[in-house]
Amino acid sequence: MLIRTALIIGFLGCSSVVFSSNPNVRKQGSTCTVIARGAGQDDGPSINAAFQECSKNSKVVLNDYYVVNTLLKTTGLSNVQIELSGTVQYTPNIAYWSPNSYPLIYQNATTAWLLSGTNLHLYGGGTIDGNGQIWYDALANGQGNTGTAGGSSTTFARPIPLTVFESKNVLVEDLNQISSPFWNNFVYGSSNVEYRNINIRSLSYSKSPAANSDGWDIYRSDHVTVRDSVVNNDDDCVSFKPNSTFITVQNMNCNGSHGISVGSLGQYAGETDIVANVYVQNITMSNAQNGARIKVFGGNPSASSTAGGGTGYVKSALHYITYANFRVNNVDNPITLNQCYSTPAATCAQFPSKVTISDVHFIDITGTSSGAEKSLVVSLECSEPCMDITAKGTHIEPPSKYGAPTYICQNITSTSQVRLCLVSH
């Protein structure tokens, strides 16, 4: 994907330094630098003020340690560089963030930073710290709930540290992200967005898991690239939510995750979910629950269901819903497709999924399973026939004590007659 970083901005050479209406924003020419208040005081209003002052053909510099206890709503931006070489740390303040983070509707997600505009470049080697441990512990101790299918909830919102919202031409690179309360990144309603060289570490330091700590979730967006990054977490490494098209994920190292996942799809009755033209390549997936994964809700008799019954498809007119050069190490379910995700078996049998799956291709998926499913290394289970599911060069071994690898293929038909179940070792 071509991201035009050169679109950004010439600066005035010898401009005097002035302060904006906010005393903690220093403006020189077209550059706004945020001065941290220190002593644990809230820097959120100062950051918002800097983006208001330098919203077009400008640069915002975040080069200090910032405590944020205010929603960052930086919208309407055009041709803005954002140099984050310091640290943005959100407060562990559930009482504030739960009602005040920005609502994004889908799966009740909310965000602490709503970034929106055209021609944006966020970079600098700095850190976004979600301070998520308090949310992990509260959730594990029954103080909150996750909503359906690992979503958030309106009564216990877990804010996403950074959301690229209704934006075009965005490059996010060279950042560290730690301890997100929920998903680390959300791409919502955006086009031509690229992430590269991102280091994510969302892990719990107690017995409470870092629930729903996805690296990326992509929703109603197209032409999105995620590459050259490292993710250590307890949920999806990258997830393609409804209406994600023309997505590339490459050169990733994912540890402890739930896989690189299409879905979940079909959650909401009356909604049509599409994921098409996705290419995933050069992945190392280690110590994970899943590897290459597709998850789709079953049907539901209720016209207002939020737990299945939606329609749609997973396929590609260009024939590349593809996982390629994908290495698995100690992964419970190296390849998995579930068309009855989060749906009781009896319900799914009576009301099969309305989301069709076709044109999915696995190329050179190799490595080892964990043995959590004994000899089973591939599980493809469709409630309605899935078409043209193919594989080439697949070689996955369980631990030797379980013998030869086994496969489950239910309702799989392949127009090319290359069935995954028939791949030889």
BANU-885971 format. One record per residue (C-alpha): x, y, z; residue in three letters. Coordinates in Angstrom, 1 decimal. Each point is the difference from the previous one (the first is absolute). Example, Ala and Ser with C-alpha at 12.3 -4.5 7.8 and 13.67 -1.06 7.14 Angstrom:
BEGIN
{xx->12.3; yy->-4.5; zz->7.8; residu->ALA}
{xx->1.4; yy->3.4; zz->-0.7; residu->SER}
% end
This chain:
BEGIN
{xx->0.0; yy->0.0; zz->0.0; residu->MET}
{xx->1.3; yy->3.5; zz->-0.8; residu->LEU}
{xx->-0.2; yy->2.4; zz->2.8; residu->ILE}
{xx->1.0; yy->3.5; zz->-0.9; residu->ARG}
{xx->2.0; yy->1.3; zz->2.9; residu->THR}
{xx->1.4; yy->2.8; zz->-2.3; residu->ALA}
{xx->-3.4; yy->1.7; zz->0.1; residu->LEU}
{xx->0.8; yy->1.5; zz->3.3; residu->ILE}
{xx->0.8; yy->3.5; zz->0.5; residu->ILE}
{xx->2.7; yy->2.6; zz->-0.3; residu->GLY}
{xx->1.0; yy->1.9; zz->3.1; residu->PHE}
{xx->1.0; yy->3.6; zz->0.7; residu->LEU}
{xx->3.7; yy->0.2; zz->0.5; residu->GLY}
{xx->0.6; yy->2.7; zz->2.7; residu->CYS}
{xx->-3.4; yy->0.5; zz->1.6; residu->SER}
{xx->-0.2; yy->1.3; zz->3.5; residu->SER}
{xx->-1.4; yy->-2.2; zz->2.8; residu->VAL}
{xx->-3.5; yy->0.9; zz->1.1; residu->VAL}
{xx->-2.4; yy->-1.6; zz->2.5; residu->PHE}
{xx->-3.5; yy->-0.8; zz->-1.0; residu->SER}
{xx->-3.0; yy->0.6; zz->2.2; residu->SER}
{xx->1.1; yy->-3.1; zz->1.8; residu->ASN}
{xx->3.2; yy->0.8; zz->2.0; residu->PRO}
{xx->1.3; yy->-3.6; zz->-0.5; residu->ASN}
{xx->0.0; yy->0.3; zz->-3.8; residu->VAL}
{xx->3.0; yy->1.7; zz->-1.6; residu->ARG}
{xx->-0.4; yy->0.9; zz->-3.6; residu->LYS}
{xx->2.9; yy->0.8; zz->-2.3; residu->GLN}
{xx->-1.0; yy->0.6; zz->-3.6; residu->GLY}
{xx->-2.2; yy->-2.9; zz->-1.0; residu->SER}
{xx->1.2; yy->-2.3; zz->2.9; residu->THR}
{xx->-1.8; yy->-0.4; zz->3.3; residu->CYS}
{xx->1.9; yy->-1.7; zz->2.8; residu->THR}
{xx->-1.9; yy->-1.1; zz->3.1; residu->VAL}
{xx->1.7; yy->0.7; zz->3.3; residu->ILE}
{xx->-0.8; yy->-2.5; zz->2.7; residu->ALA}
{xx->-1.5; yy->1.4; zz->3.2; residu->ARG}
{xx->1.7; yy->-2.5; zz->2.2; residu->GLY}
{xx->-1.0; yy->-1.2; zz->3.5; residu->ALA}
{xx->-2.6; yy->-2.3; zz->-1.3; residu->GLY}
{xx->-2.1; yy->2.8; zz->-1.4; residu->GLN}
{xx->-2.3; yy->-0.7; zz->-3.0; residu->ASP}
{xx->1.7; yy->0.9; zz->-3.3; residu->ASP}
{xx->-3.0; yy->-1.0; zz->-2.1; residu->GLY}
{xx->-1.4; yy->3.6; zz->-0.4; residu->PRO}
{xx->3.5; yy->1.2; zz->-1.1; residu->SER}
{xx->0.3; yy->-2.7; zz->-2.6; residu->ILE}
{xx->-3.5; yy->0.8; zz->-1.4; residu->ASN}
{xx->0.9; yy->3.7; zz->-0.1; residu->ALA}
{xx->3.2; yy->-0.8; zz->-2.0; residu->ALA}
{xx->-2.0; yy->-1.8; zz->-2.6; residu->PHE}
{xx->-2.5; yy->2.8; zz->-0.2; residu->GLN}
{xx->2.8; yy->2.6; zz->-0.5; residu->GLU}
{xx->1.9; yy->-2.2; zz->-2.5; residu->CYS}
{xx->-2.8; yy->-1.8; zz->-1.9; residu->SER}
{xx->1.1; yy->0.7; zz->-3.6; residu->LYS}
{xx->3.3; yy->-0.1; zz->-1.8; residu->ASN}
{xx->1.7; yy->-0.2; zz->3.4; residu->SER}
{xx->1.9; yy->-2.2; zz->2.5; residu->LYS}
{xx->-0.8; yy->-1.0; zz->3.5; residu->VAL}
{xx->2.8; yy->-1.1; zz->2.3; residu->VAL}
{xx->-0.5; yy->-2.2; zz->3.0; residu->LEU}
{xx->3.5; yy->-0.5; zz->1.4; residu->ASN}
{xx->-0.6; yy->-0.2; zz->3.7; residu->ASP}
{xx->-1.8; yy->-2.2; zz->2.5; residu->TYR}
{xx->-3.7; yy->0.8; zz->-0.1; residu->TYR}
{xx->-2.7; yy->-1.1; zz->2.4; residu->VAL}
{xx->-3.4; yy->-0.1; zz->-1.7; residu->VAL}
{xx->-3.3; yy->0.0; zz->1.9; residu->ASN}
{xx->-2.0; yy->1.7; zz->-2.8; residu->THR}
{xx->-1.4; yy->-1.4; zz->-3.2; residu->LEU}
{xx->2.4; yy->0.9; zz->-2.9; residu->LEU}
{xx->-2.2; yy->1.0; zz->-2.9; residu->LYS}
{xx->2.3; yy->1.2; zz->-2.7; residu->THR}
{xx->-2.2; yy->0.2; zz->-3.1; residu->THR}
{xx->-0.3; yy->2.1; zz->-3.2; residu->GLY}
{xx->3.8; yy->-0.2; zz->-0.6; residu->LEU}
{xx->1.6; yy->0.5; zz->-3.3; residu->SER}
{xx->3.6; yy->-0.5; zz->-0.9; residu->ASN}
{xx->1.3; yy->-0.4; zz->3.5; residu->VAL}
{xx->3.1; yy->-1.7; zz->1.3; residu->GLN}
{xx->-0.2; yy->-1.3; zz->3.5; residu->ILE}
{xx->3.3; yy->-0.7; zz->1.7; residu->GLU}
{xx->-0.5; yy->-2.2; zz->3.0; residu->LEU}
{xx->3.5; yy->-0.4; zz->1.4; residu->SER}
{xx->-1.2; yy->0.1; zz->3.6; residu->GLY}
{xx->-2.6; yy->-2.0; zz->1.9; residu->THR}
{xx->-3.8; yy->0.5; zz->0.1; residu->VAL}
{xx->-1.3; yy->-1.9; zz->3.0; residu->GLN}
{xx->-3.7; yy->-0.2; zz->0.8; residu->TYR}
{xx->-1.1; yy->0.1; zz->3.6; residu->THR}
{xx->-1.3; yy->-3.3; zz->1.6; residu->PRO}
{xx->-3.2; yy->1.7; zz->0.7; residu->ASN}
{xx->-3.0; yy->-2.2; zz->-0.9; residu->ILE}
{xx->-2.4; yy->2.4; zz->1.6; residu->ALA}
{xx->1.0; yy->2.7; zz->-2.5; residu->TYR}
{xx->0.7; yy->-2.1; zz->-3.1; residu->TRP}
{xx->-3.0; yy->-2.2; zz->0.0; residu->SER}
{xx->-2.6; yy->2.8; zz->-0.5; residu->PRO}
{xx->2.3; yy->2.4; zz->-1.8; residu->ASN}
{xx->2.0; yy->-1.9; zz->-2.6; residu->SER}
{xx->-1.4; yy->0.5; zz->-3.5; residu->TYR}
{xx->-2.7; yy->-2.5; zz->-1.1; residu->PRO}
{xx->0.7; yy->-1.9; zz->-3.2; residu->LEU}
{xx->-3.2; yy->-2.1; zz->0.1; residu->ILE}
{xx->1.4; yy->-3.3; zz->-1.5; residu->TYR}
{xx->0.2; yy->-2.6; zz->2.7; residu->GLN}
{xx->-0.4; yy->3.0; zz->2.4; residu->ASN}
{xx->3.6; yy->1.0; zz->-0.6; residu->ALA}
{xx->1.2; yy->3.4; zz->1.3; residu->THR}
{xx->3.2; yy->1.9; zz->-0.4; residu->THR}
{xx->2.3; yy->2.3; zz->2.0; residu->ALA}
{xx->1.5; yy->1.6; zz->-3.1; residu->TRP}
{xx->-2.1; yy->0.7; zz->-3.1; residu->LEU}
{xx->2.4; yy->1.0; zz->-2.8; residu->LEU}
{xx->-1.7; yy->1.1; zz->-3.2; residu->SER}
{xx->1.1; yy->1.9; zz->-3.1; residu->GLY}
{xx->1.7; yy->-0.2; zz->-3.4; residu->THR}
{xx->3.8; yy->-0.4; zz->-0.7; residu->ASN}
{xx->1.2; yy->-0.8; zz->3.5; residu->LEU}
{xx->3.3; yy->-1.4; zz->1.2; residu->HIS}
{xx->0.4; yy->-1.2; zz->3.6; residu->LEU}
{xx->3.5; yy->-1.1; zz->0.8; residu->TYR}
{xx->3.0; yy->0.6; zz->2.4; residu->GLY}
{xx->1.0; yy->-3.1; zz->2.0; residu->GLY}
{xx->-2.1; yy->1.0; zz->3.0; residu->GLY}
{xx->-2.5; yy->-2.0; zz->2.0; residu->THR}
{xx->-3.8; yy->-0.2; zz->0.5; residu->ILE}
{xx->-0.7; yy->-1.5; zz->3.5; residu->ASP}
{xx->-3.6; yy->-1.1; zz->0.5; residu->GLY}
{xx->0.5; yy->-0.8; zz->3.7; residu->ASN}
{xx->-2.2; yy->-3.0; zz->-0.5; residu->GLY}
{xx->0.9; yy->-2.1; zz->3.0; residu->GLN}
{xx->-2.8; yy->1.5; zz->2.1; residu->ILE}
{xx->-2.5; yy->-1.0; zz->-2.7; residu->TRP}
{xx->1.4; yy->-3.5; zz->-0.2; residu->TYR}
{xx->-0.4; yy->-0.5; zz->3.8; residu->ASP}
{xx->-3.4; yy->1.6; zz->0.2; residu->ALA}
{xx->-1.3; yy->-2.2; zz->-2.8; residu->LEU}
{xx->1.4; yy->-3.1; zz->1.6; residu->ALA}
{xx->-1.5; yy->0.9; zz->3.3; residu->ASN}
{xx->-3.5; yy->0.4; zz->-1.4; residu->GLY}
{xx->-0.1; yy->3.8; zz->0.1; residu->GLN}
{xx->-0.8; yy->0.2; zz->-3.7; residu->GLY}
{xx->-1.1; yy->-2.0; zz->-3.0; residu->ASN}
{xx->1.2; yy->-0.5; zz->-3.5; residu->THR}
{xx->-3.2; yy->0.0; zz->-2.0; residu->GLY}
{xx->-0.6; yy->-2.4; zz->-2.8; residu->THR}
{xx->2.9; yy->-1.7; zz->-1.7; residu->ALA}
{xx->2.7; yy->1.8; zz->2.0; residu->GLY}
{xx->-1.3; yy->3.5; zz->-0.7; residu->GLY}
{xx->-0.2; yy->2.8; zz->2.5; residu->SER}
{xx->-3.1; yy->1.2; zz->1.9; residu->SER}
{xx->-1.7; yy->3.3; zz->0.7; residu->THR}
{xx->0.3; yy->-0.5; zz->3.7; residu->THR}
{xx->3.7; yy->-1.0; zz->0.0; residu->PHE}
{xx->1.6; yy->1.7; zz->-2.9; residu->ALA}
{xx->3.6; yy->-1.0; zz->-0.7; residu->ARG}
{xx->1.4; yy->2.8; zz->-2.2; residu->PRO}
{xx->2.2; yy->-0.7; zz->-3.0; residu->ILE}
{xx->3.2; yy->2.0; zz->0.3; residu->PRO}
{xx->0.0; yy->1.1; zz->-3.7; residu->LEU}
{xx->-2.7; yy->0.0; zz->-2.7; residu->THR}
{xx->0.5; yy->1.2; zz->-3.5; residu->VAL}
{xx->-3.5; yy->1.2; zz->-0.8; residu->PHE}
{xx->-1.6; yy->0.9; zz->-3.4; residu->GLU}
{xx->3.5; yy->1.0; zz->-1.4; residu->SER}
{xx->1.9; yy->-0.2; zz->-3.2; residu->LYS}
{xx->3.7; yy->-0.4; zz->-0.7; residu->ASN}
{xx->1.4; yy->-0.7; zz->3.4; residu->VAL}
{xx->3.4; yy->-1.4; zz->1.0; residu->LEU}
{xx->0.6; yy->-1.2; zz->3.5; residu->VAL}
{xx->3.6; yy->-1.3; zz->0.6; residu->GLU}
{xx->2.8; yy->-0.5; zz->2.5; residu->ASP}
{xx->-2.1; yy->-0.1; zz->3.2; residu->LEU}
{xx->-0.3; yy->-2.1; zz->3.2; residu->ASN}
{xx->-3.4; yy->-0.9; zz->1.4; residu->GLN}
{xx->-0.4; yy->-1.6; zz->3.4; residu->ILE}
{xx->-2.7; yy->-1.1; zz->2.4; residu->SER}
{xx->-3.1; yy->0.8; zz->-2.0; residu->SER}
{xx->-3.3; yy->-0.5; zz->1.9; residu->PRO}
{xx->-1.6; yy->-1.3; zz->-3.2; residu->PHE}
{xx->1.0; yy->-0.2; zz->-3.6; residu->TRP}
{xx->3.3; yy->1.9; zz->-0.6; residu->ASN}
{xx->-0.9; yy->1.5; zz->-3.4; residu->ASN}
{xx->-3.3; yy->0.5; zz->-1.8; residu->PHE}
{xx->-0.3; yy->1.1; zz->-3.6; residu->VAL}
{xx->-3.6; yy->1.2; zz->-0.5; residu->TYR}
{xx->-1.5; yy->1.2; zz->-3.3; residu->GLY}
{xx->3.4; yy->0.9; zz->-1.5; residu->SER}
{xx->1.9; yy->-0.5; zz->-3.2; residu->SER}
{xx->3.7; yy->-0.2; zz->-0.9; residu->ASN}
{xx->1.4; yy->-0.6; zz->3.5; residu->VAL}
{xx->3.3; yy->-1.6; zz->0.7; residu->GLU}
{xx->1.7; yy->-1.1; zz->3.3; residu->TYR}
{xx->3.6; yy->-1.1; zz->0.1; residu->ARG}
{xx->2.6; yy->-0.7; zz->2.6; residu->ASN}
{xx->-2.4; yy->-0.1; zz->2.9; residu->ILE}
{xx->0.9; yy->-1.8; zz->3.2; residu->ASN}
{xx->-3.0; yy->-1.1; zz->2.0; residu->ILE}
{xx->0.2; yy->-1.5; zz->3.5; residu->ARG}
{xx->-3.3; yy->-0.4; zz->1.8; residu->SER}
{xx->0.6; yy->-2.6; zz->2.7; residu->LEU}
{xx->-1.3; yy->-0.3; zz->3.5; residu->SER}
{xx->2.3; yy->0.0; zz->3.0; residu->TYR}
{xx->-2.6; yy->-1.8; zz->2.2; residu->SER}
{xx->-2.0; yy->-3.1; zz->-0.4; residu->LYS}
{xx->-2.7; yy->2.0; zz->-1.8; residu->SER}
{xx->0.4; yy->-0.4; zz->-3.8; residu->PRO}
{xx->0.4; yy->3.0; zz->-2.3; residu->ALA}
{xx->-3.4; yy->-0.6; zz->-1.5; residu->ALA}
{xx->-0.9; yy->1.0; zz->-3.6; residu->ASN}
{xx->3.4; yy->1.7; zz->-0.5; residu->SER}
{xx->-0.1; yy->-0.3; zz->-3.8; residu->ASP}
{xx->3.0; yy->1.6; zz->-1.8; residu->GLY}
{xx->-2.2; yy->1.4; zz->-2.8; residu->TRP}
{xx->-3.7; yy->-0.1; zz->-0.9; residu->ASP}
{xx->-1.0; yy->1.3; zz->-3.4; residu->ILE}
{xx->-3.7; yy->0.9; zz->-0.6; residu->TYR}
{xx->-1.7; yy->1.5; zz->-3.0; residu->ARG}
{xx->3.3; yy->0.9; zz->-1.5; residu->SER}
{xx->2.0; yy->-0.7; zz->-3.2; residu->ASP}
{xx->3.6; yy->0.0; zz->-1.2; residu->HIS}
{xx->1.5; yy->-0.5; zz->3.5; residu->VAL}
{xx->3.5; yy->-1.4; zz->0.5; residu->THR}
{xx->1.5; yy->-1.3; zz->3.2; residu->VAL}
{xx->3.6; yy->-1.1; zz->-0.3; residu->ARG}
{xx->3.4; yy->-0.4; zz->1.6; residu->ASP}
{xx->-1.3; yy->-0.1; zz->3.6; residu->SER}
{xx->0.2; yy->-2.1; zz->3.2; residu->VAL}
{xx->-3.0; yy->-0.8; zz->2.1; residu->VAL}
{xx->0.0; yy->-1.6; zz->3.5; residu->ASN}
{xx->-3.6; yy->-0.3; zz->1.2; residu->ASN}
{xx->-2.9; yy->-2.3; zz->1.1; residu->ASP}
{xx->-2.4; yy->0.4; zz->-2.9; residu->ASP}
{xx->0.0; yy->0.4; zz->-3.8; residu->ASP}
{xx->3.2; yy->1.3; zz->-1.5; residu->CYS}
{xx->-2.0; yy->1.6; zz->-2.9; residu->VAL}
{xx->-3.7; yy->-0.3; zz->-0.5; residu->SER}
{xx->-2.0; yy->0.8; zz->-3.1; residu->PHE}
{xx->-3.4; yy->1.2; zz->1.2; residu->LYS}
{xx->-3.0; yy->0.6; zz->-2.2; residu->PRO}
{xx->0.5; yy->1.7; zz->-3.4; residu->ASN}
{xx->3.7; yy->-0.2; zz->-0.1; residu->SER}
{xx->1.3; yy->-0.1; zz->-3.5; residu->THR}
{xx->3.4; yy->0.1; zz->-1.8; residu->PHE}
{xx->2.0; yy->-0.7; zz->3.2; residu->ILE}
{xx->3.6; yy->-1.0; zz->0.1; residu->THR}
{xx->1.8; yy->-1.4; zz->3.1; residu->VAL}
{xx->3.6; yy->-1.0; zz->-0.4; residu->GLN}
{xx->3.3; yy->-0.6; zz->1.8; residu->ASN}
{xx->-1.6; yy->-0.4; zz->3.5; residu->MET}
{xx->1.2; yy->-1.7; zz->3.1; residu->ASN}
{xx->-3.0; yy->-0.9; zz->2.3; residu->CYS}
{xx->0.4; yy->-1.6; zz->3.4; residu->ASN}
{xx->-2.7; yy->-1.3; zz->2.3; residu->GLY}
{xx->-2.8; yy->1.1; zz->-2.2; residu->SER}
{xx->-3.3; yy->-1.4; zz->-1.3; residu->HIS}
{xx->1.2; yy->0.2; zz->-3.6; residu->GLY}
{xx->-0.3; yy->2.1; zz->-3.1; residu->ILE}
{xx->-3.8; yy->-0.1; zz->-0.3; residu->SER}
{xx->-2.7; yy->0.6; zz->-2.5; residu->VAL}
{xx->-2.9; yy->1.0; zz->2.3; residu->GLY}
{xx->-1.9; yy->-0.3; zz->1.9; residu->SER}
{xx->-2.7; yy->0.5; zz->-2.6; residu->LEU}
{xx->-3.8; yy->-0.4; zz->-0.1; residu->GLY}
{xx->-0.5; yy->1.1; zz->3.6; residu->GLN}
{xx->-2.8; yy->2.5; zz->-0.6; residu->TYR}
{xx->-3.3; yy->-1.1; zz->-1.6; residu->ALA}
{xx->-1.0; yy->2.2; zz->-2.9; residu->GLY}
{xx->3.6; yy->1.1; zz->-0.7; residu->GLU}
{xx->2.1; yy->-1.2; zz->-3.0; residu->THR}
{xx->3.6; yy->-0.7; zz->0.8; residu->ASP}
{xx->2.7; yy->-0.2; zz->-2.7; residu->ILE}
{xx->3.7; yy->-0.9; zz->0.1; residu->VAL}
{xx->1.6; yy->-0.2; zz->-3.4; residu->ALA}
{xx->3.4; yy->0.3; zz->-1.6; residu->ASN}
{xx->2.3; yy->-0.7; zz->2.9; residu->VAL}
{xx->3.6; yy->-1.1; zz->-0.2; residu->TYR}
{xx->1.9; yy->-1.2; zz->3.0; residu->VAL}
{xx->3.7; yy->-1.1; zz->-0.5; residu->GLN}
{xx->3.3; yy->-0.5; zz->1.8; residu->ASN}
{xx->-1.5; yy->-0.6; zz->3.4; residu->ILE}
{xx->1.5; yy->-1.6; zz->3.1; residu->THR}
{xx->-2.6; yy->-1.1; zz->2.5; residu->MET}
{xx->1.3; yy->-1.4; zz->3.3; residu->SER}
{xx->-1.6; yy->-1.3; zz->3.2; residu->ASN}
{xx->-3.4; yy->0.9; zz->-1.3; residu->ALA}
{xx->-3.5; yy->-1.3; zz->0.3; residu->GLN}
{xx->-0.6; yy->0.3; zz->-3.8; residu->ASN}
{xx->2.0; yy->0.6; zz->-3.1; residu->GLY}
{xx->-1.8; yy->0.7; zz->-3.3; residu->ALA}
{xx->-3.6; yy->0.5; zz->1.2; residu->ARG}
{xx->-3.5; yy->0.7; zz->-1.4; residu->ILE}
{xx->-2.9; yy->0.5; zz->2.5; residu->LYS}
{xx->-3.6; yy->0.5; zz->-1.0; residu->VAL}
{xx->-3.1; yy->-0.1; zz->2.1; residu->PHE}
{xx->-2.7; yy->-2.5; zz->-0.7; residu->GLY}
{xx->-3.6; yy->1.0; zz->-0.8; residu->GLY}
{xx->-2.6; yy->1.2; zz->2.5; residu->ASN}
{xx->-3.8; yy->0.0; zz->-0.1; residu->PRO}
{xx->-0.2; yy->3.5; zz->1.5; residu->SER}
{xx->-0.2; yy->3.0; zz->-2.3; residu->ALA}
{xx->1.7; yy->2.1; zz->2.6; residu->SER}
{xx->2.7; yy->-2.4; zz->1.0; residu->SER}
{xx->3.4; yy->1.3; zz->1.0; residu->THR}
{xx->1.4; yy->-3.5; zz->0.2; residu->ALA}
{xx->-0.3; yy->-1.3; zz->-3.5; residu->GLY}
{xx->-2.3; yy->0.1; zz->-3.0; residu->GLY}
{xx->1.7; yy->2.6; zz->-2.1; residu->GLY}
{xx->0.7; yy->-0.6; zz->-3.7; residu->THR}
{xx->3.0; yy->0.6; zz->-2.2; residu->GLY}
{xx->3.0; yy->-1.8; zz->-1.5; residu->TYR}
{xx->3.7; yy->-0.7; zz->0.3; residu->VAL}
{xx->1.5; yy->-0.3; zz->-3.5; residu->LYS}
{xx->2.0; yy->1.8; zz->-2.6; residu->SER}
{xx->-0.9; yy->0.9; zz->-3.6; residu->ALA}
{xx->3.8; yy->0.2; zz->-0.5; residu->LEU}
{xx->0.6; yy->-3.4; zz->1.6; residu->HIS}
{xx->2.2; yy->1.0; zz->2.8; residu->TYR}
{xx->-1.5; yy->-0.5; zz->3.4; residu->ILE}
{xx->3.4; yy->-1.6; zz->0.6; residu->THR}
{xx->2.2; yy->-1.0; zz->2.9; residu->TYR}
{xx->3.5; yy->-0.6; zz->-1.4; residu->ALA}
{xx->3.4; yy->-0.9; zz->1.5; residu->ASN}
{xx->-1.6; yy->-0.3; zz->3.4; residu->PHE}
{xx->2.2; yy->-1.7; zz->2.7; residu->ARG}
{xx->-1.7; yy->-1.3; zz->3.1; residu->VAL}
{xx->2.0; yy->-1.0; zz->3.2; residu->ASN}
{xx->-1.9; yy->-1.6; zz->2.9; residu->ASN}
{xx->-3.4; yy->1.1; zz->-1.2; residu->VAL}
{xx->-3.2; yy->-1.8; zz->1.2; residu->ASP}
{xx->-2.0; yy->0.4; zz->-3.2; residu->ASN}
{xx->2.4; yy->0.8; zz->-2.9; residu->PRO}
{xx->-2.8; yy->0.3; zz->-2.6; residu->ILE}
{xx->-3.6; yy->0.4; zz->1.1; residu->THR}
{xx->-3.2; yy->1.0; zz->-1.6; residu->LEU}
{xx->-3.2; yy->0.1; zz->2.1; residu->ASN}
{xx->-3.3; yy->1.0; zz->-1.5; residu->GLN}
{xx->-1.8; yy->-0.5; zz->3.4; residu->CYS}
{xx->2.2; yy->2.4; zz->2.0; residu->TYR}
{xx->-1.5; yy->0.8; zz->3.4; residu->SER}
{xx->-3.2; yy->-1.8; zz->-1.1; residu->THR}
{xx->-1.5; yy->-3.0; zz->1.9; residu->PRO}
{xx->0.3; yy->-3.1; zz->-2.2; residu->ALA}
{xx->-3.8; yy->-0.7; zz->0.1; residu->ALA}
{xx->-0.7; yy->3.6; zz->-1.1; residu->THR}
{xx->2.6; yy->-0.2; zz->-2.8; residu->CYS}
{xx->-1.4; yy->-3.3; zz->-1.2; residu->ALA}
{xx->-3.5; yy->1.4; zz->-0.2; residu->GLN}
{xx->1.1; yy->3.4; zz->-1.3; residu->PHE}
{xx->3.2; yy->-0.3; zz->-2.0; residu->PRO}
{xx->2.2; yy->3.0; zz->-0.6; residu->SER}
{xx->-1.1; yy->2.5; zz->-2.6; residu->LYS}
{xx->3.5; yy->1.2; zz->-0.7; residu->VAL}
{xx->1.4; yy->-2.0; zz->-2.9; residu->THR}
{xx->3.7; yy->-0.9; zz->-0.2; residu->ILE}
{xx->1.9; yy->-0.6; zz->-3.2; residu->SER}
{xx->3.3; yy->0.5; zz->-1.8; residu->ASP}
{xx->2.2; yy->-0.4; zz->3.0; residu->VAL}
{xx->3.5; yy->-1.3; zz->-0.7; residu->HIS}
{xx->2.8; yy->-1.2; zz->2.4; residu->PHE}
{xx->3.5; yy->-0.1; zz->-1.6; residu->ILE}
{xx->3.0; yy->-1.3; zz->1.8; residu->ASP}
{xx->-1.4; yy->-0.2; zz->3.6; residu->ILE}
{xx->2.6; yy->-1.9; zz->1.9; residu->THR}
{xx->1.2; yy->-0.7; zz->3.5; residu->GLY}
{xx->-1.3; yy->-1.6; zz->3.2; residu->THR}
{xx->-3.2; yy->-0.2; zz->2.0; residu->SER}
{xx->0.0; yy->0.1; zz->3.8; residu->SER}
{xx->-1.8; yy->-3.3; zz->0.4; residu->GLY}
{xx->-2.9; yy->1.7; zz->1.8; residu->ALA}
{xx->-2.2; yy->-1.7; zz->-2.5; residu->GLU}
{xx->2.2; yy->-3.2; zz->-0.1; residu->LYS}
{xx->0.6; yy->-1.0; zz->-3.6; residu->SER}
{xx->-2.4; yy->2.5; zz->-1.5; residu->LEU}
{xx->1.8; yy->2.8; zz->-1.9; residu->VAL}
{xx->-2.7; yy->1.3; zz->-2.3; residu->VAL}
{xx->-3.7; yy->0.6; zz->0.7; residu->SER}
{xx->-2.3; yy->1.2; zz->-2.7; residu->LEU}
{xx->-3.7; yy->-0.1; zz->1.0; residu->GLU}
{xx->-2.6; yy->1.6; zz->-2.1; residu->CYS}
{xx->-3.7; yy->-0.1; zz->0.9; residu->SER}
{xx->-0.8; yy->0.7; zz->-3.7; residu->GLU}
{xx->2.4; yy->-1.2; zz->-2.8; residu->PRO}
{xx->3.2; yy->2.1; zz->-0.4; residu->CYS}
{xx->1.2; yy->0.2; zz->-3.5; residu->MET}
{xx->3.6; yy->-0.1; zz->-1.4; residu->ASP}
{xx->2.0; yy->-0.4; zz->3.1; residu->ILE}
{xx->3.4; yy->-1.0; zz->-1.1; residu->THR}
{xx->3.5; yy->-0.7; zz->1.3; residu->ALA}
{xx->3.5; yy->-0.4; zz->-1.4; residu->LYS}
{xx->3.2; yy->-0.9; zz->1.8; residu->GLY}
{xx->-1.7; yy->-0.4; zz->3.4; residu->THR}
{xx->2.1; yy->-2.0; zz->2.5; residu->HIS}
{xx->-1.0; yy->0.2; zz->3.6; residu->ILE}
{xx->1.0; yy->-2.6; zz->2.7; residu->GLU}
{xx->-1.4; yy->-0.6; zz->3.4; residu->PRO}
{xx->2.2; yy->-1.1; zz->2.9; residu->PRO}
{xx->1.5; yy->-3.5; zz->-0.8; residu->SER}
{xx->-2.0; yy->-1.7; zz->2.7; residu->LYS}
{xx->-3.2; yy->0.6; zz->-1.9; residu->TYR}
{xx->1.1; yy->-1.6; zz->-3.2; residu->GLY}
{xx->-0.8; yy->1.2; zz->-3.5; residu->ALA}
{xx->-1.9; yy->3.2; zz->-0.4; residu->PRO}
{xx->-3.8; yy->-0.1; zz->-0.5; residu->THR}
{xx->-2.5; yy->2.3; zz->-1.7; residu->TYR}
{xx->-3.7; yy->0.8; zz->0.4; residu->ILE}
{xx->-1.9; yy->1.2; zz->-3.1; residu->CYS}
{xx->-3.7; yy->0.5; zz->0.3; residu->GLN}
{xx->-2.1; yy->1.2; zz->-2.9; residu->ASN}
{xx->3.1; yy->1.0; zz->-2.1; residu->ILE}
{xx->-0.3; yy->-0.2; zz->-3.8; residu->THR}
{xx->2.9; yy->1.2; zz->-2.2; residu->SER}
{xx->-0.6; yy->1.0; zz->-3.6; residu->THR}
{xx->3.7; yy->-0.5; zz->-0.7; residu->SER}
{xx->-0.1; yy->-3.5; zz->1.6; residu->GLN}
{xx->2.9; yy->0.9; zz->2.2; residu->VAL}
{xx->-1.5; yy->-0.8; zz->3.4; residu->ARG}
{xx->2.0; yy->0.8; zz->3.1; residu->LEU}
{xx->-1.0; yy->-3.4; zz->1.5; residu->CYS}
{xx->1.8; yy->-1.7; zz->-2.8; residu->LEU}
{xx->3.4; yy->1.8; zz->0.3; residu->VAL}
{xx->2.6; yy->-2.6; zz->0.4; residu->SER}
{xx->3.0; yy->0.1; zz->2.3; residu->HIS}
% end
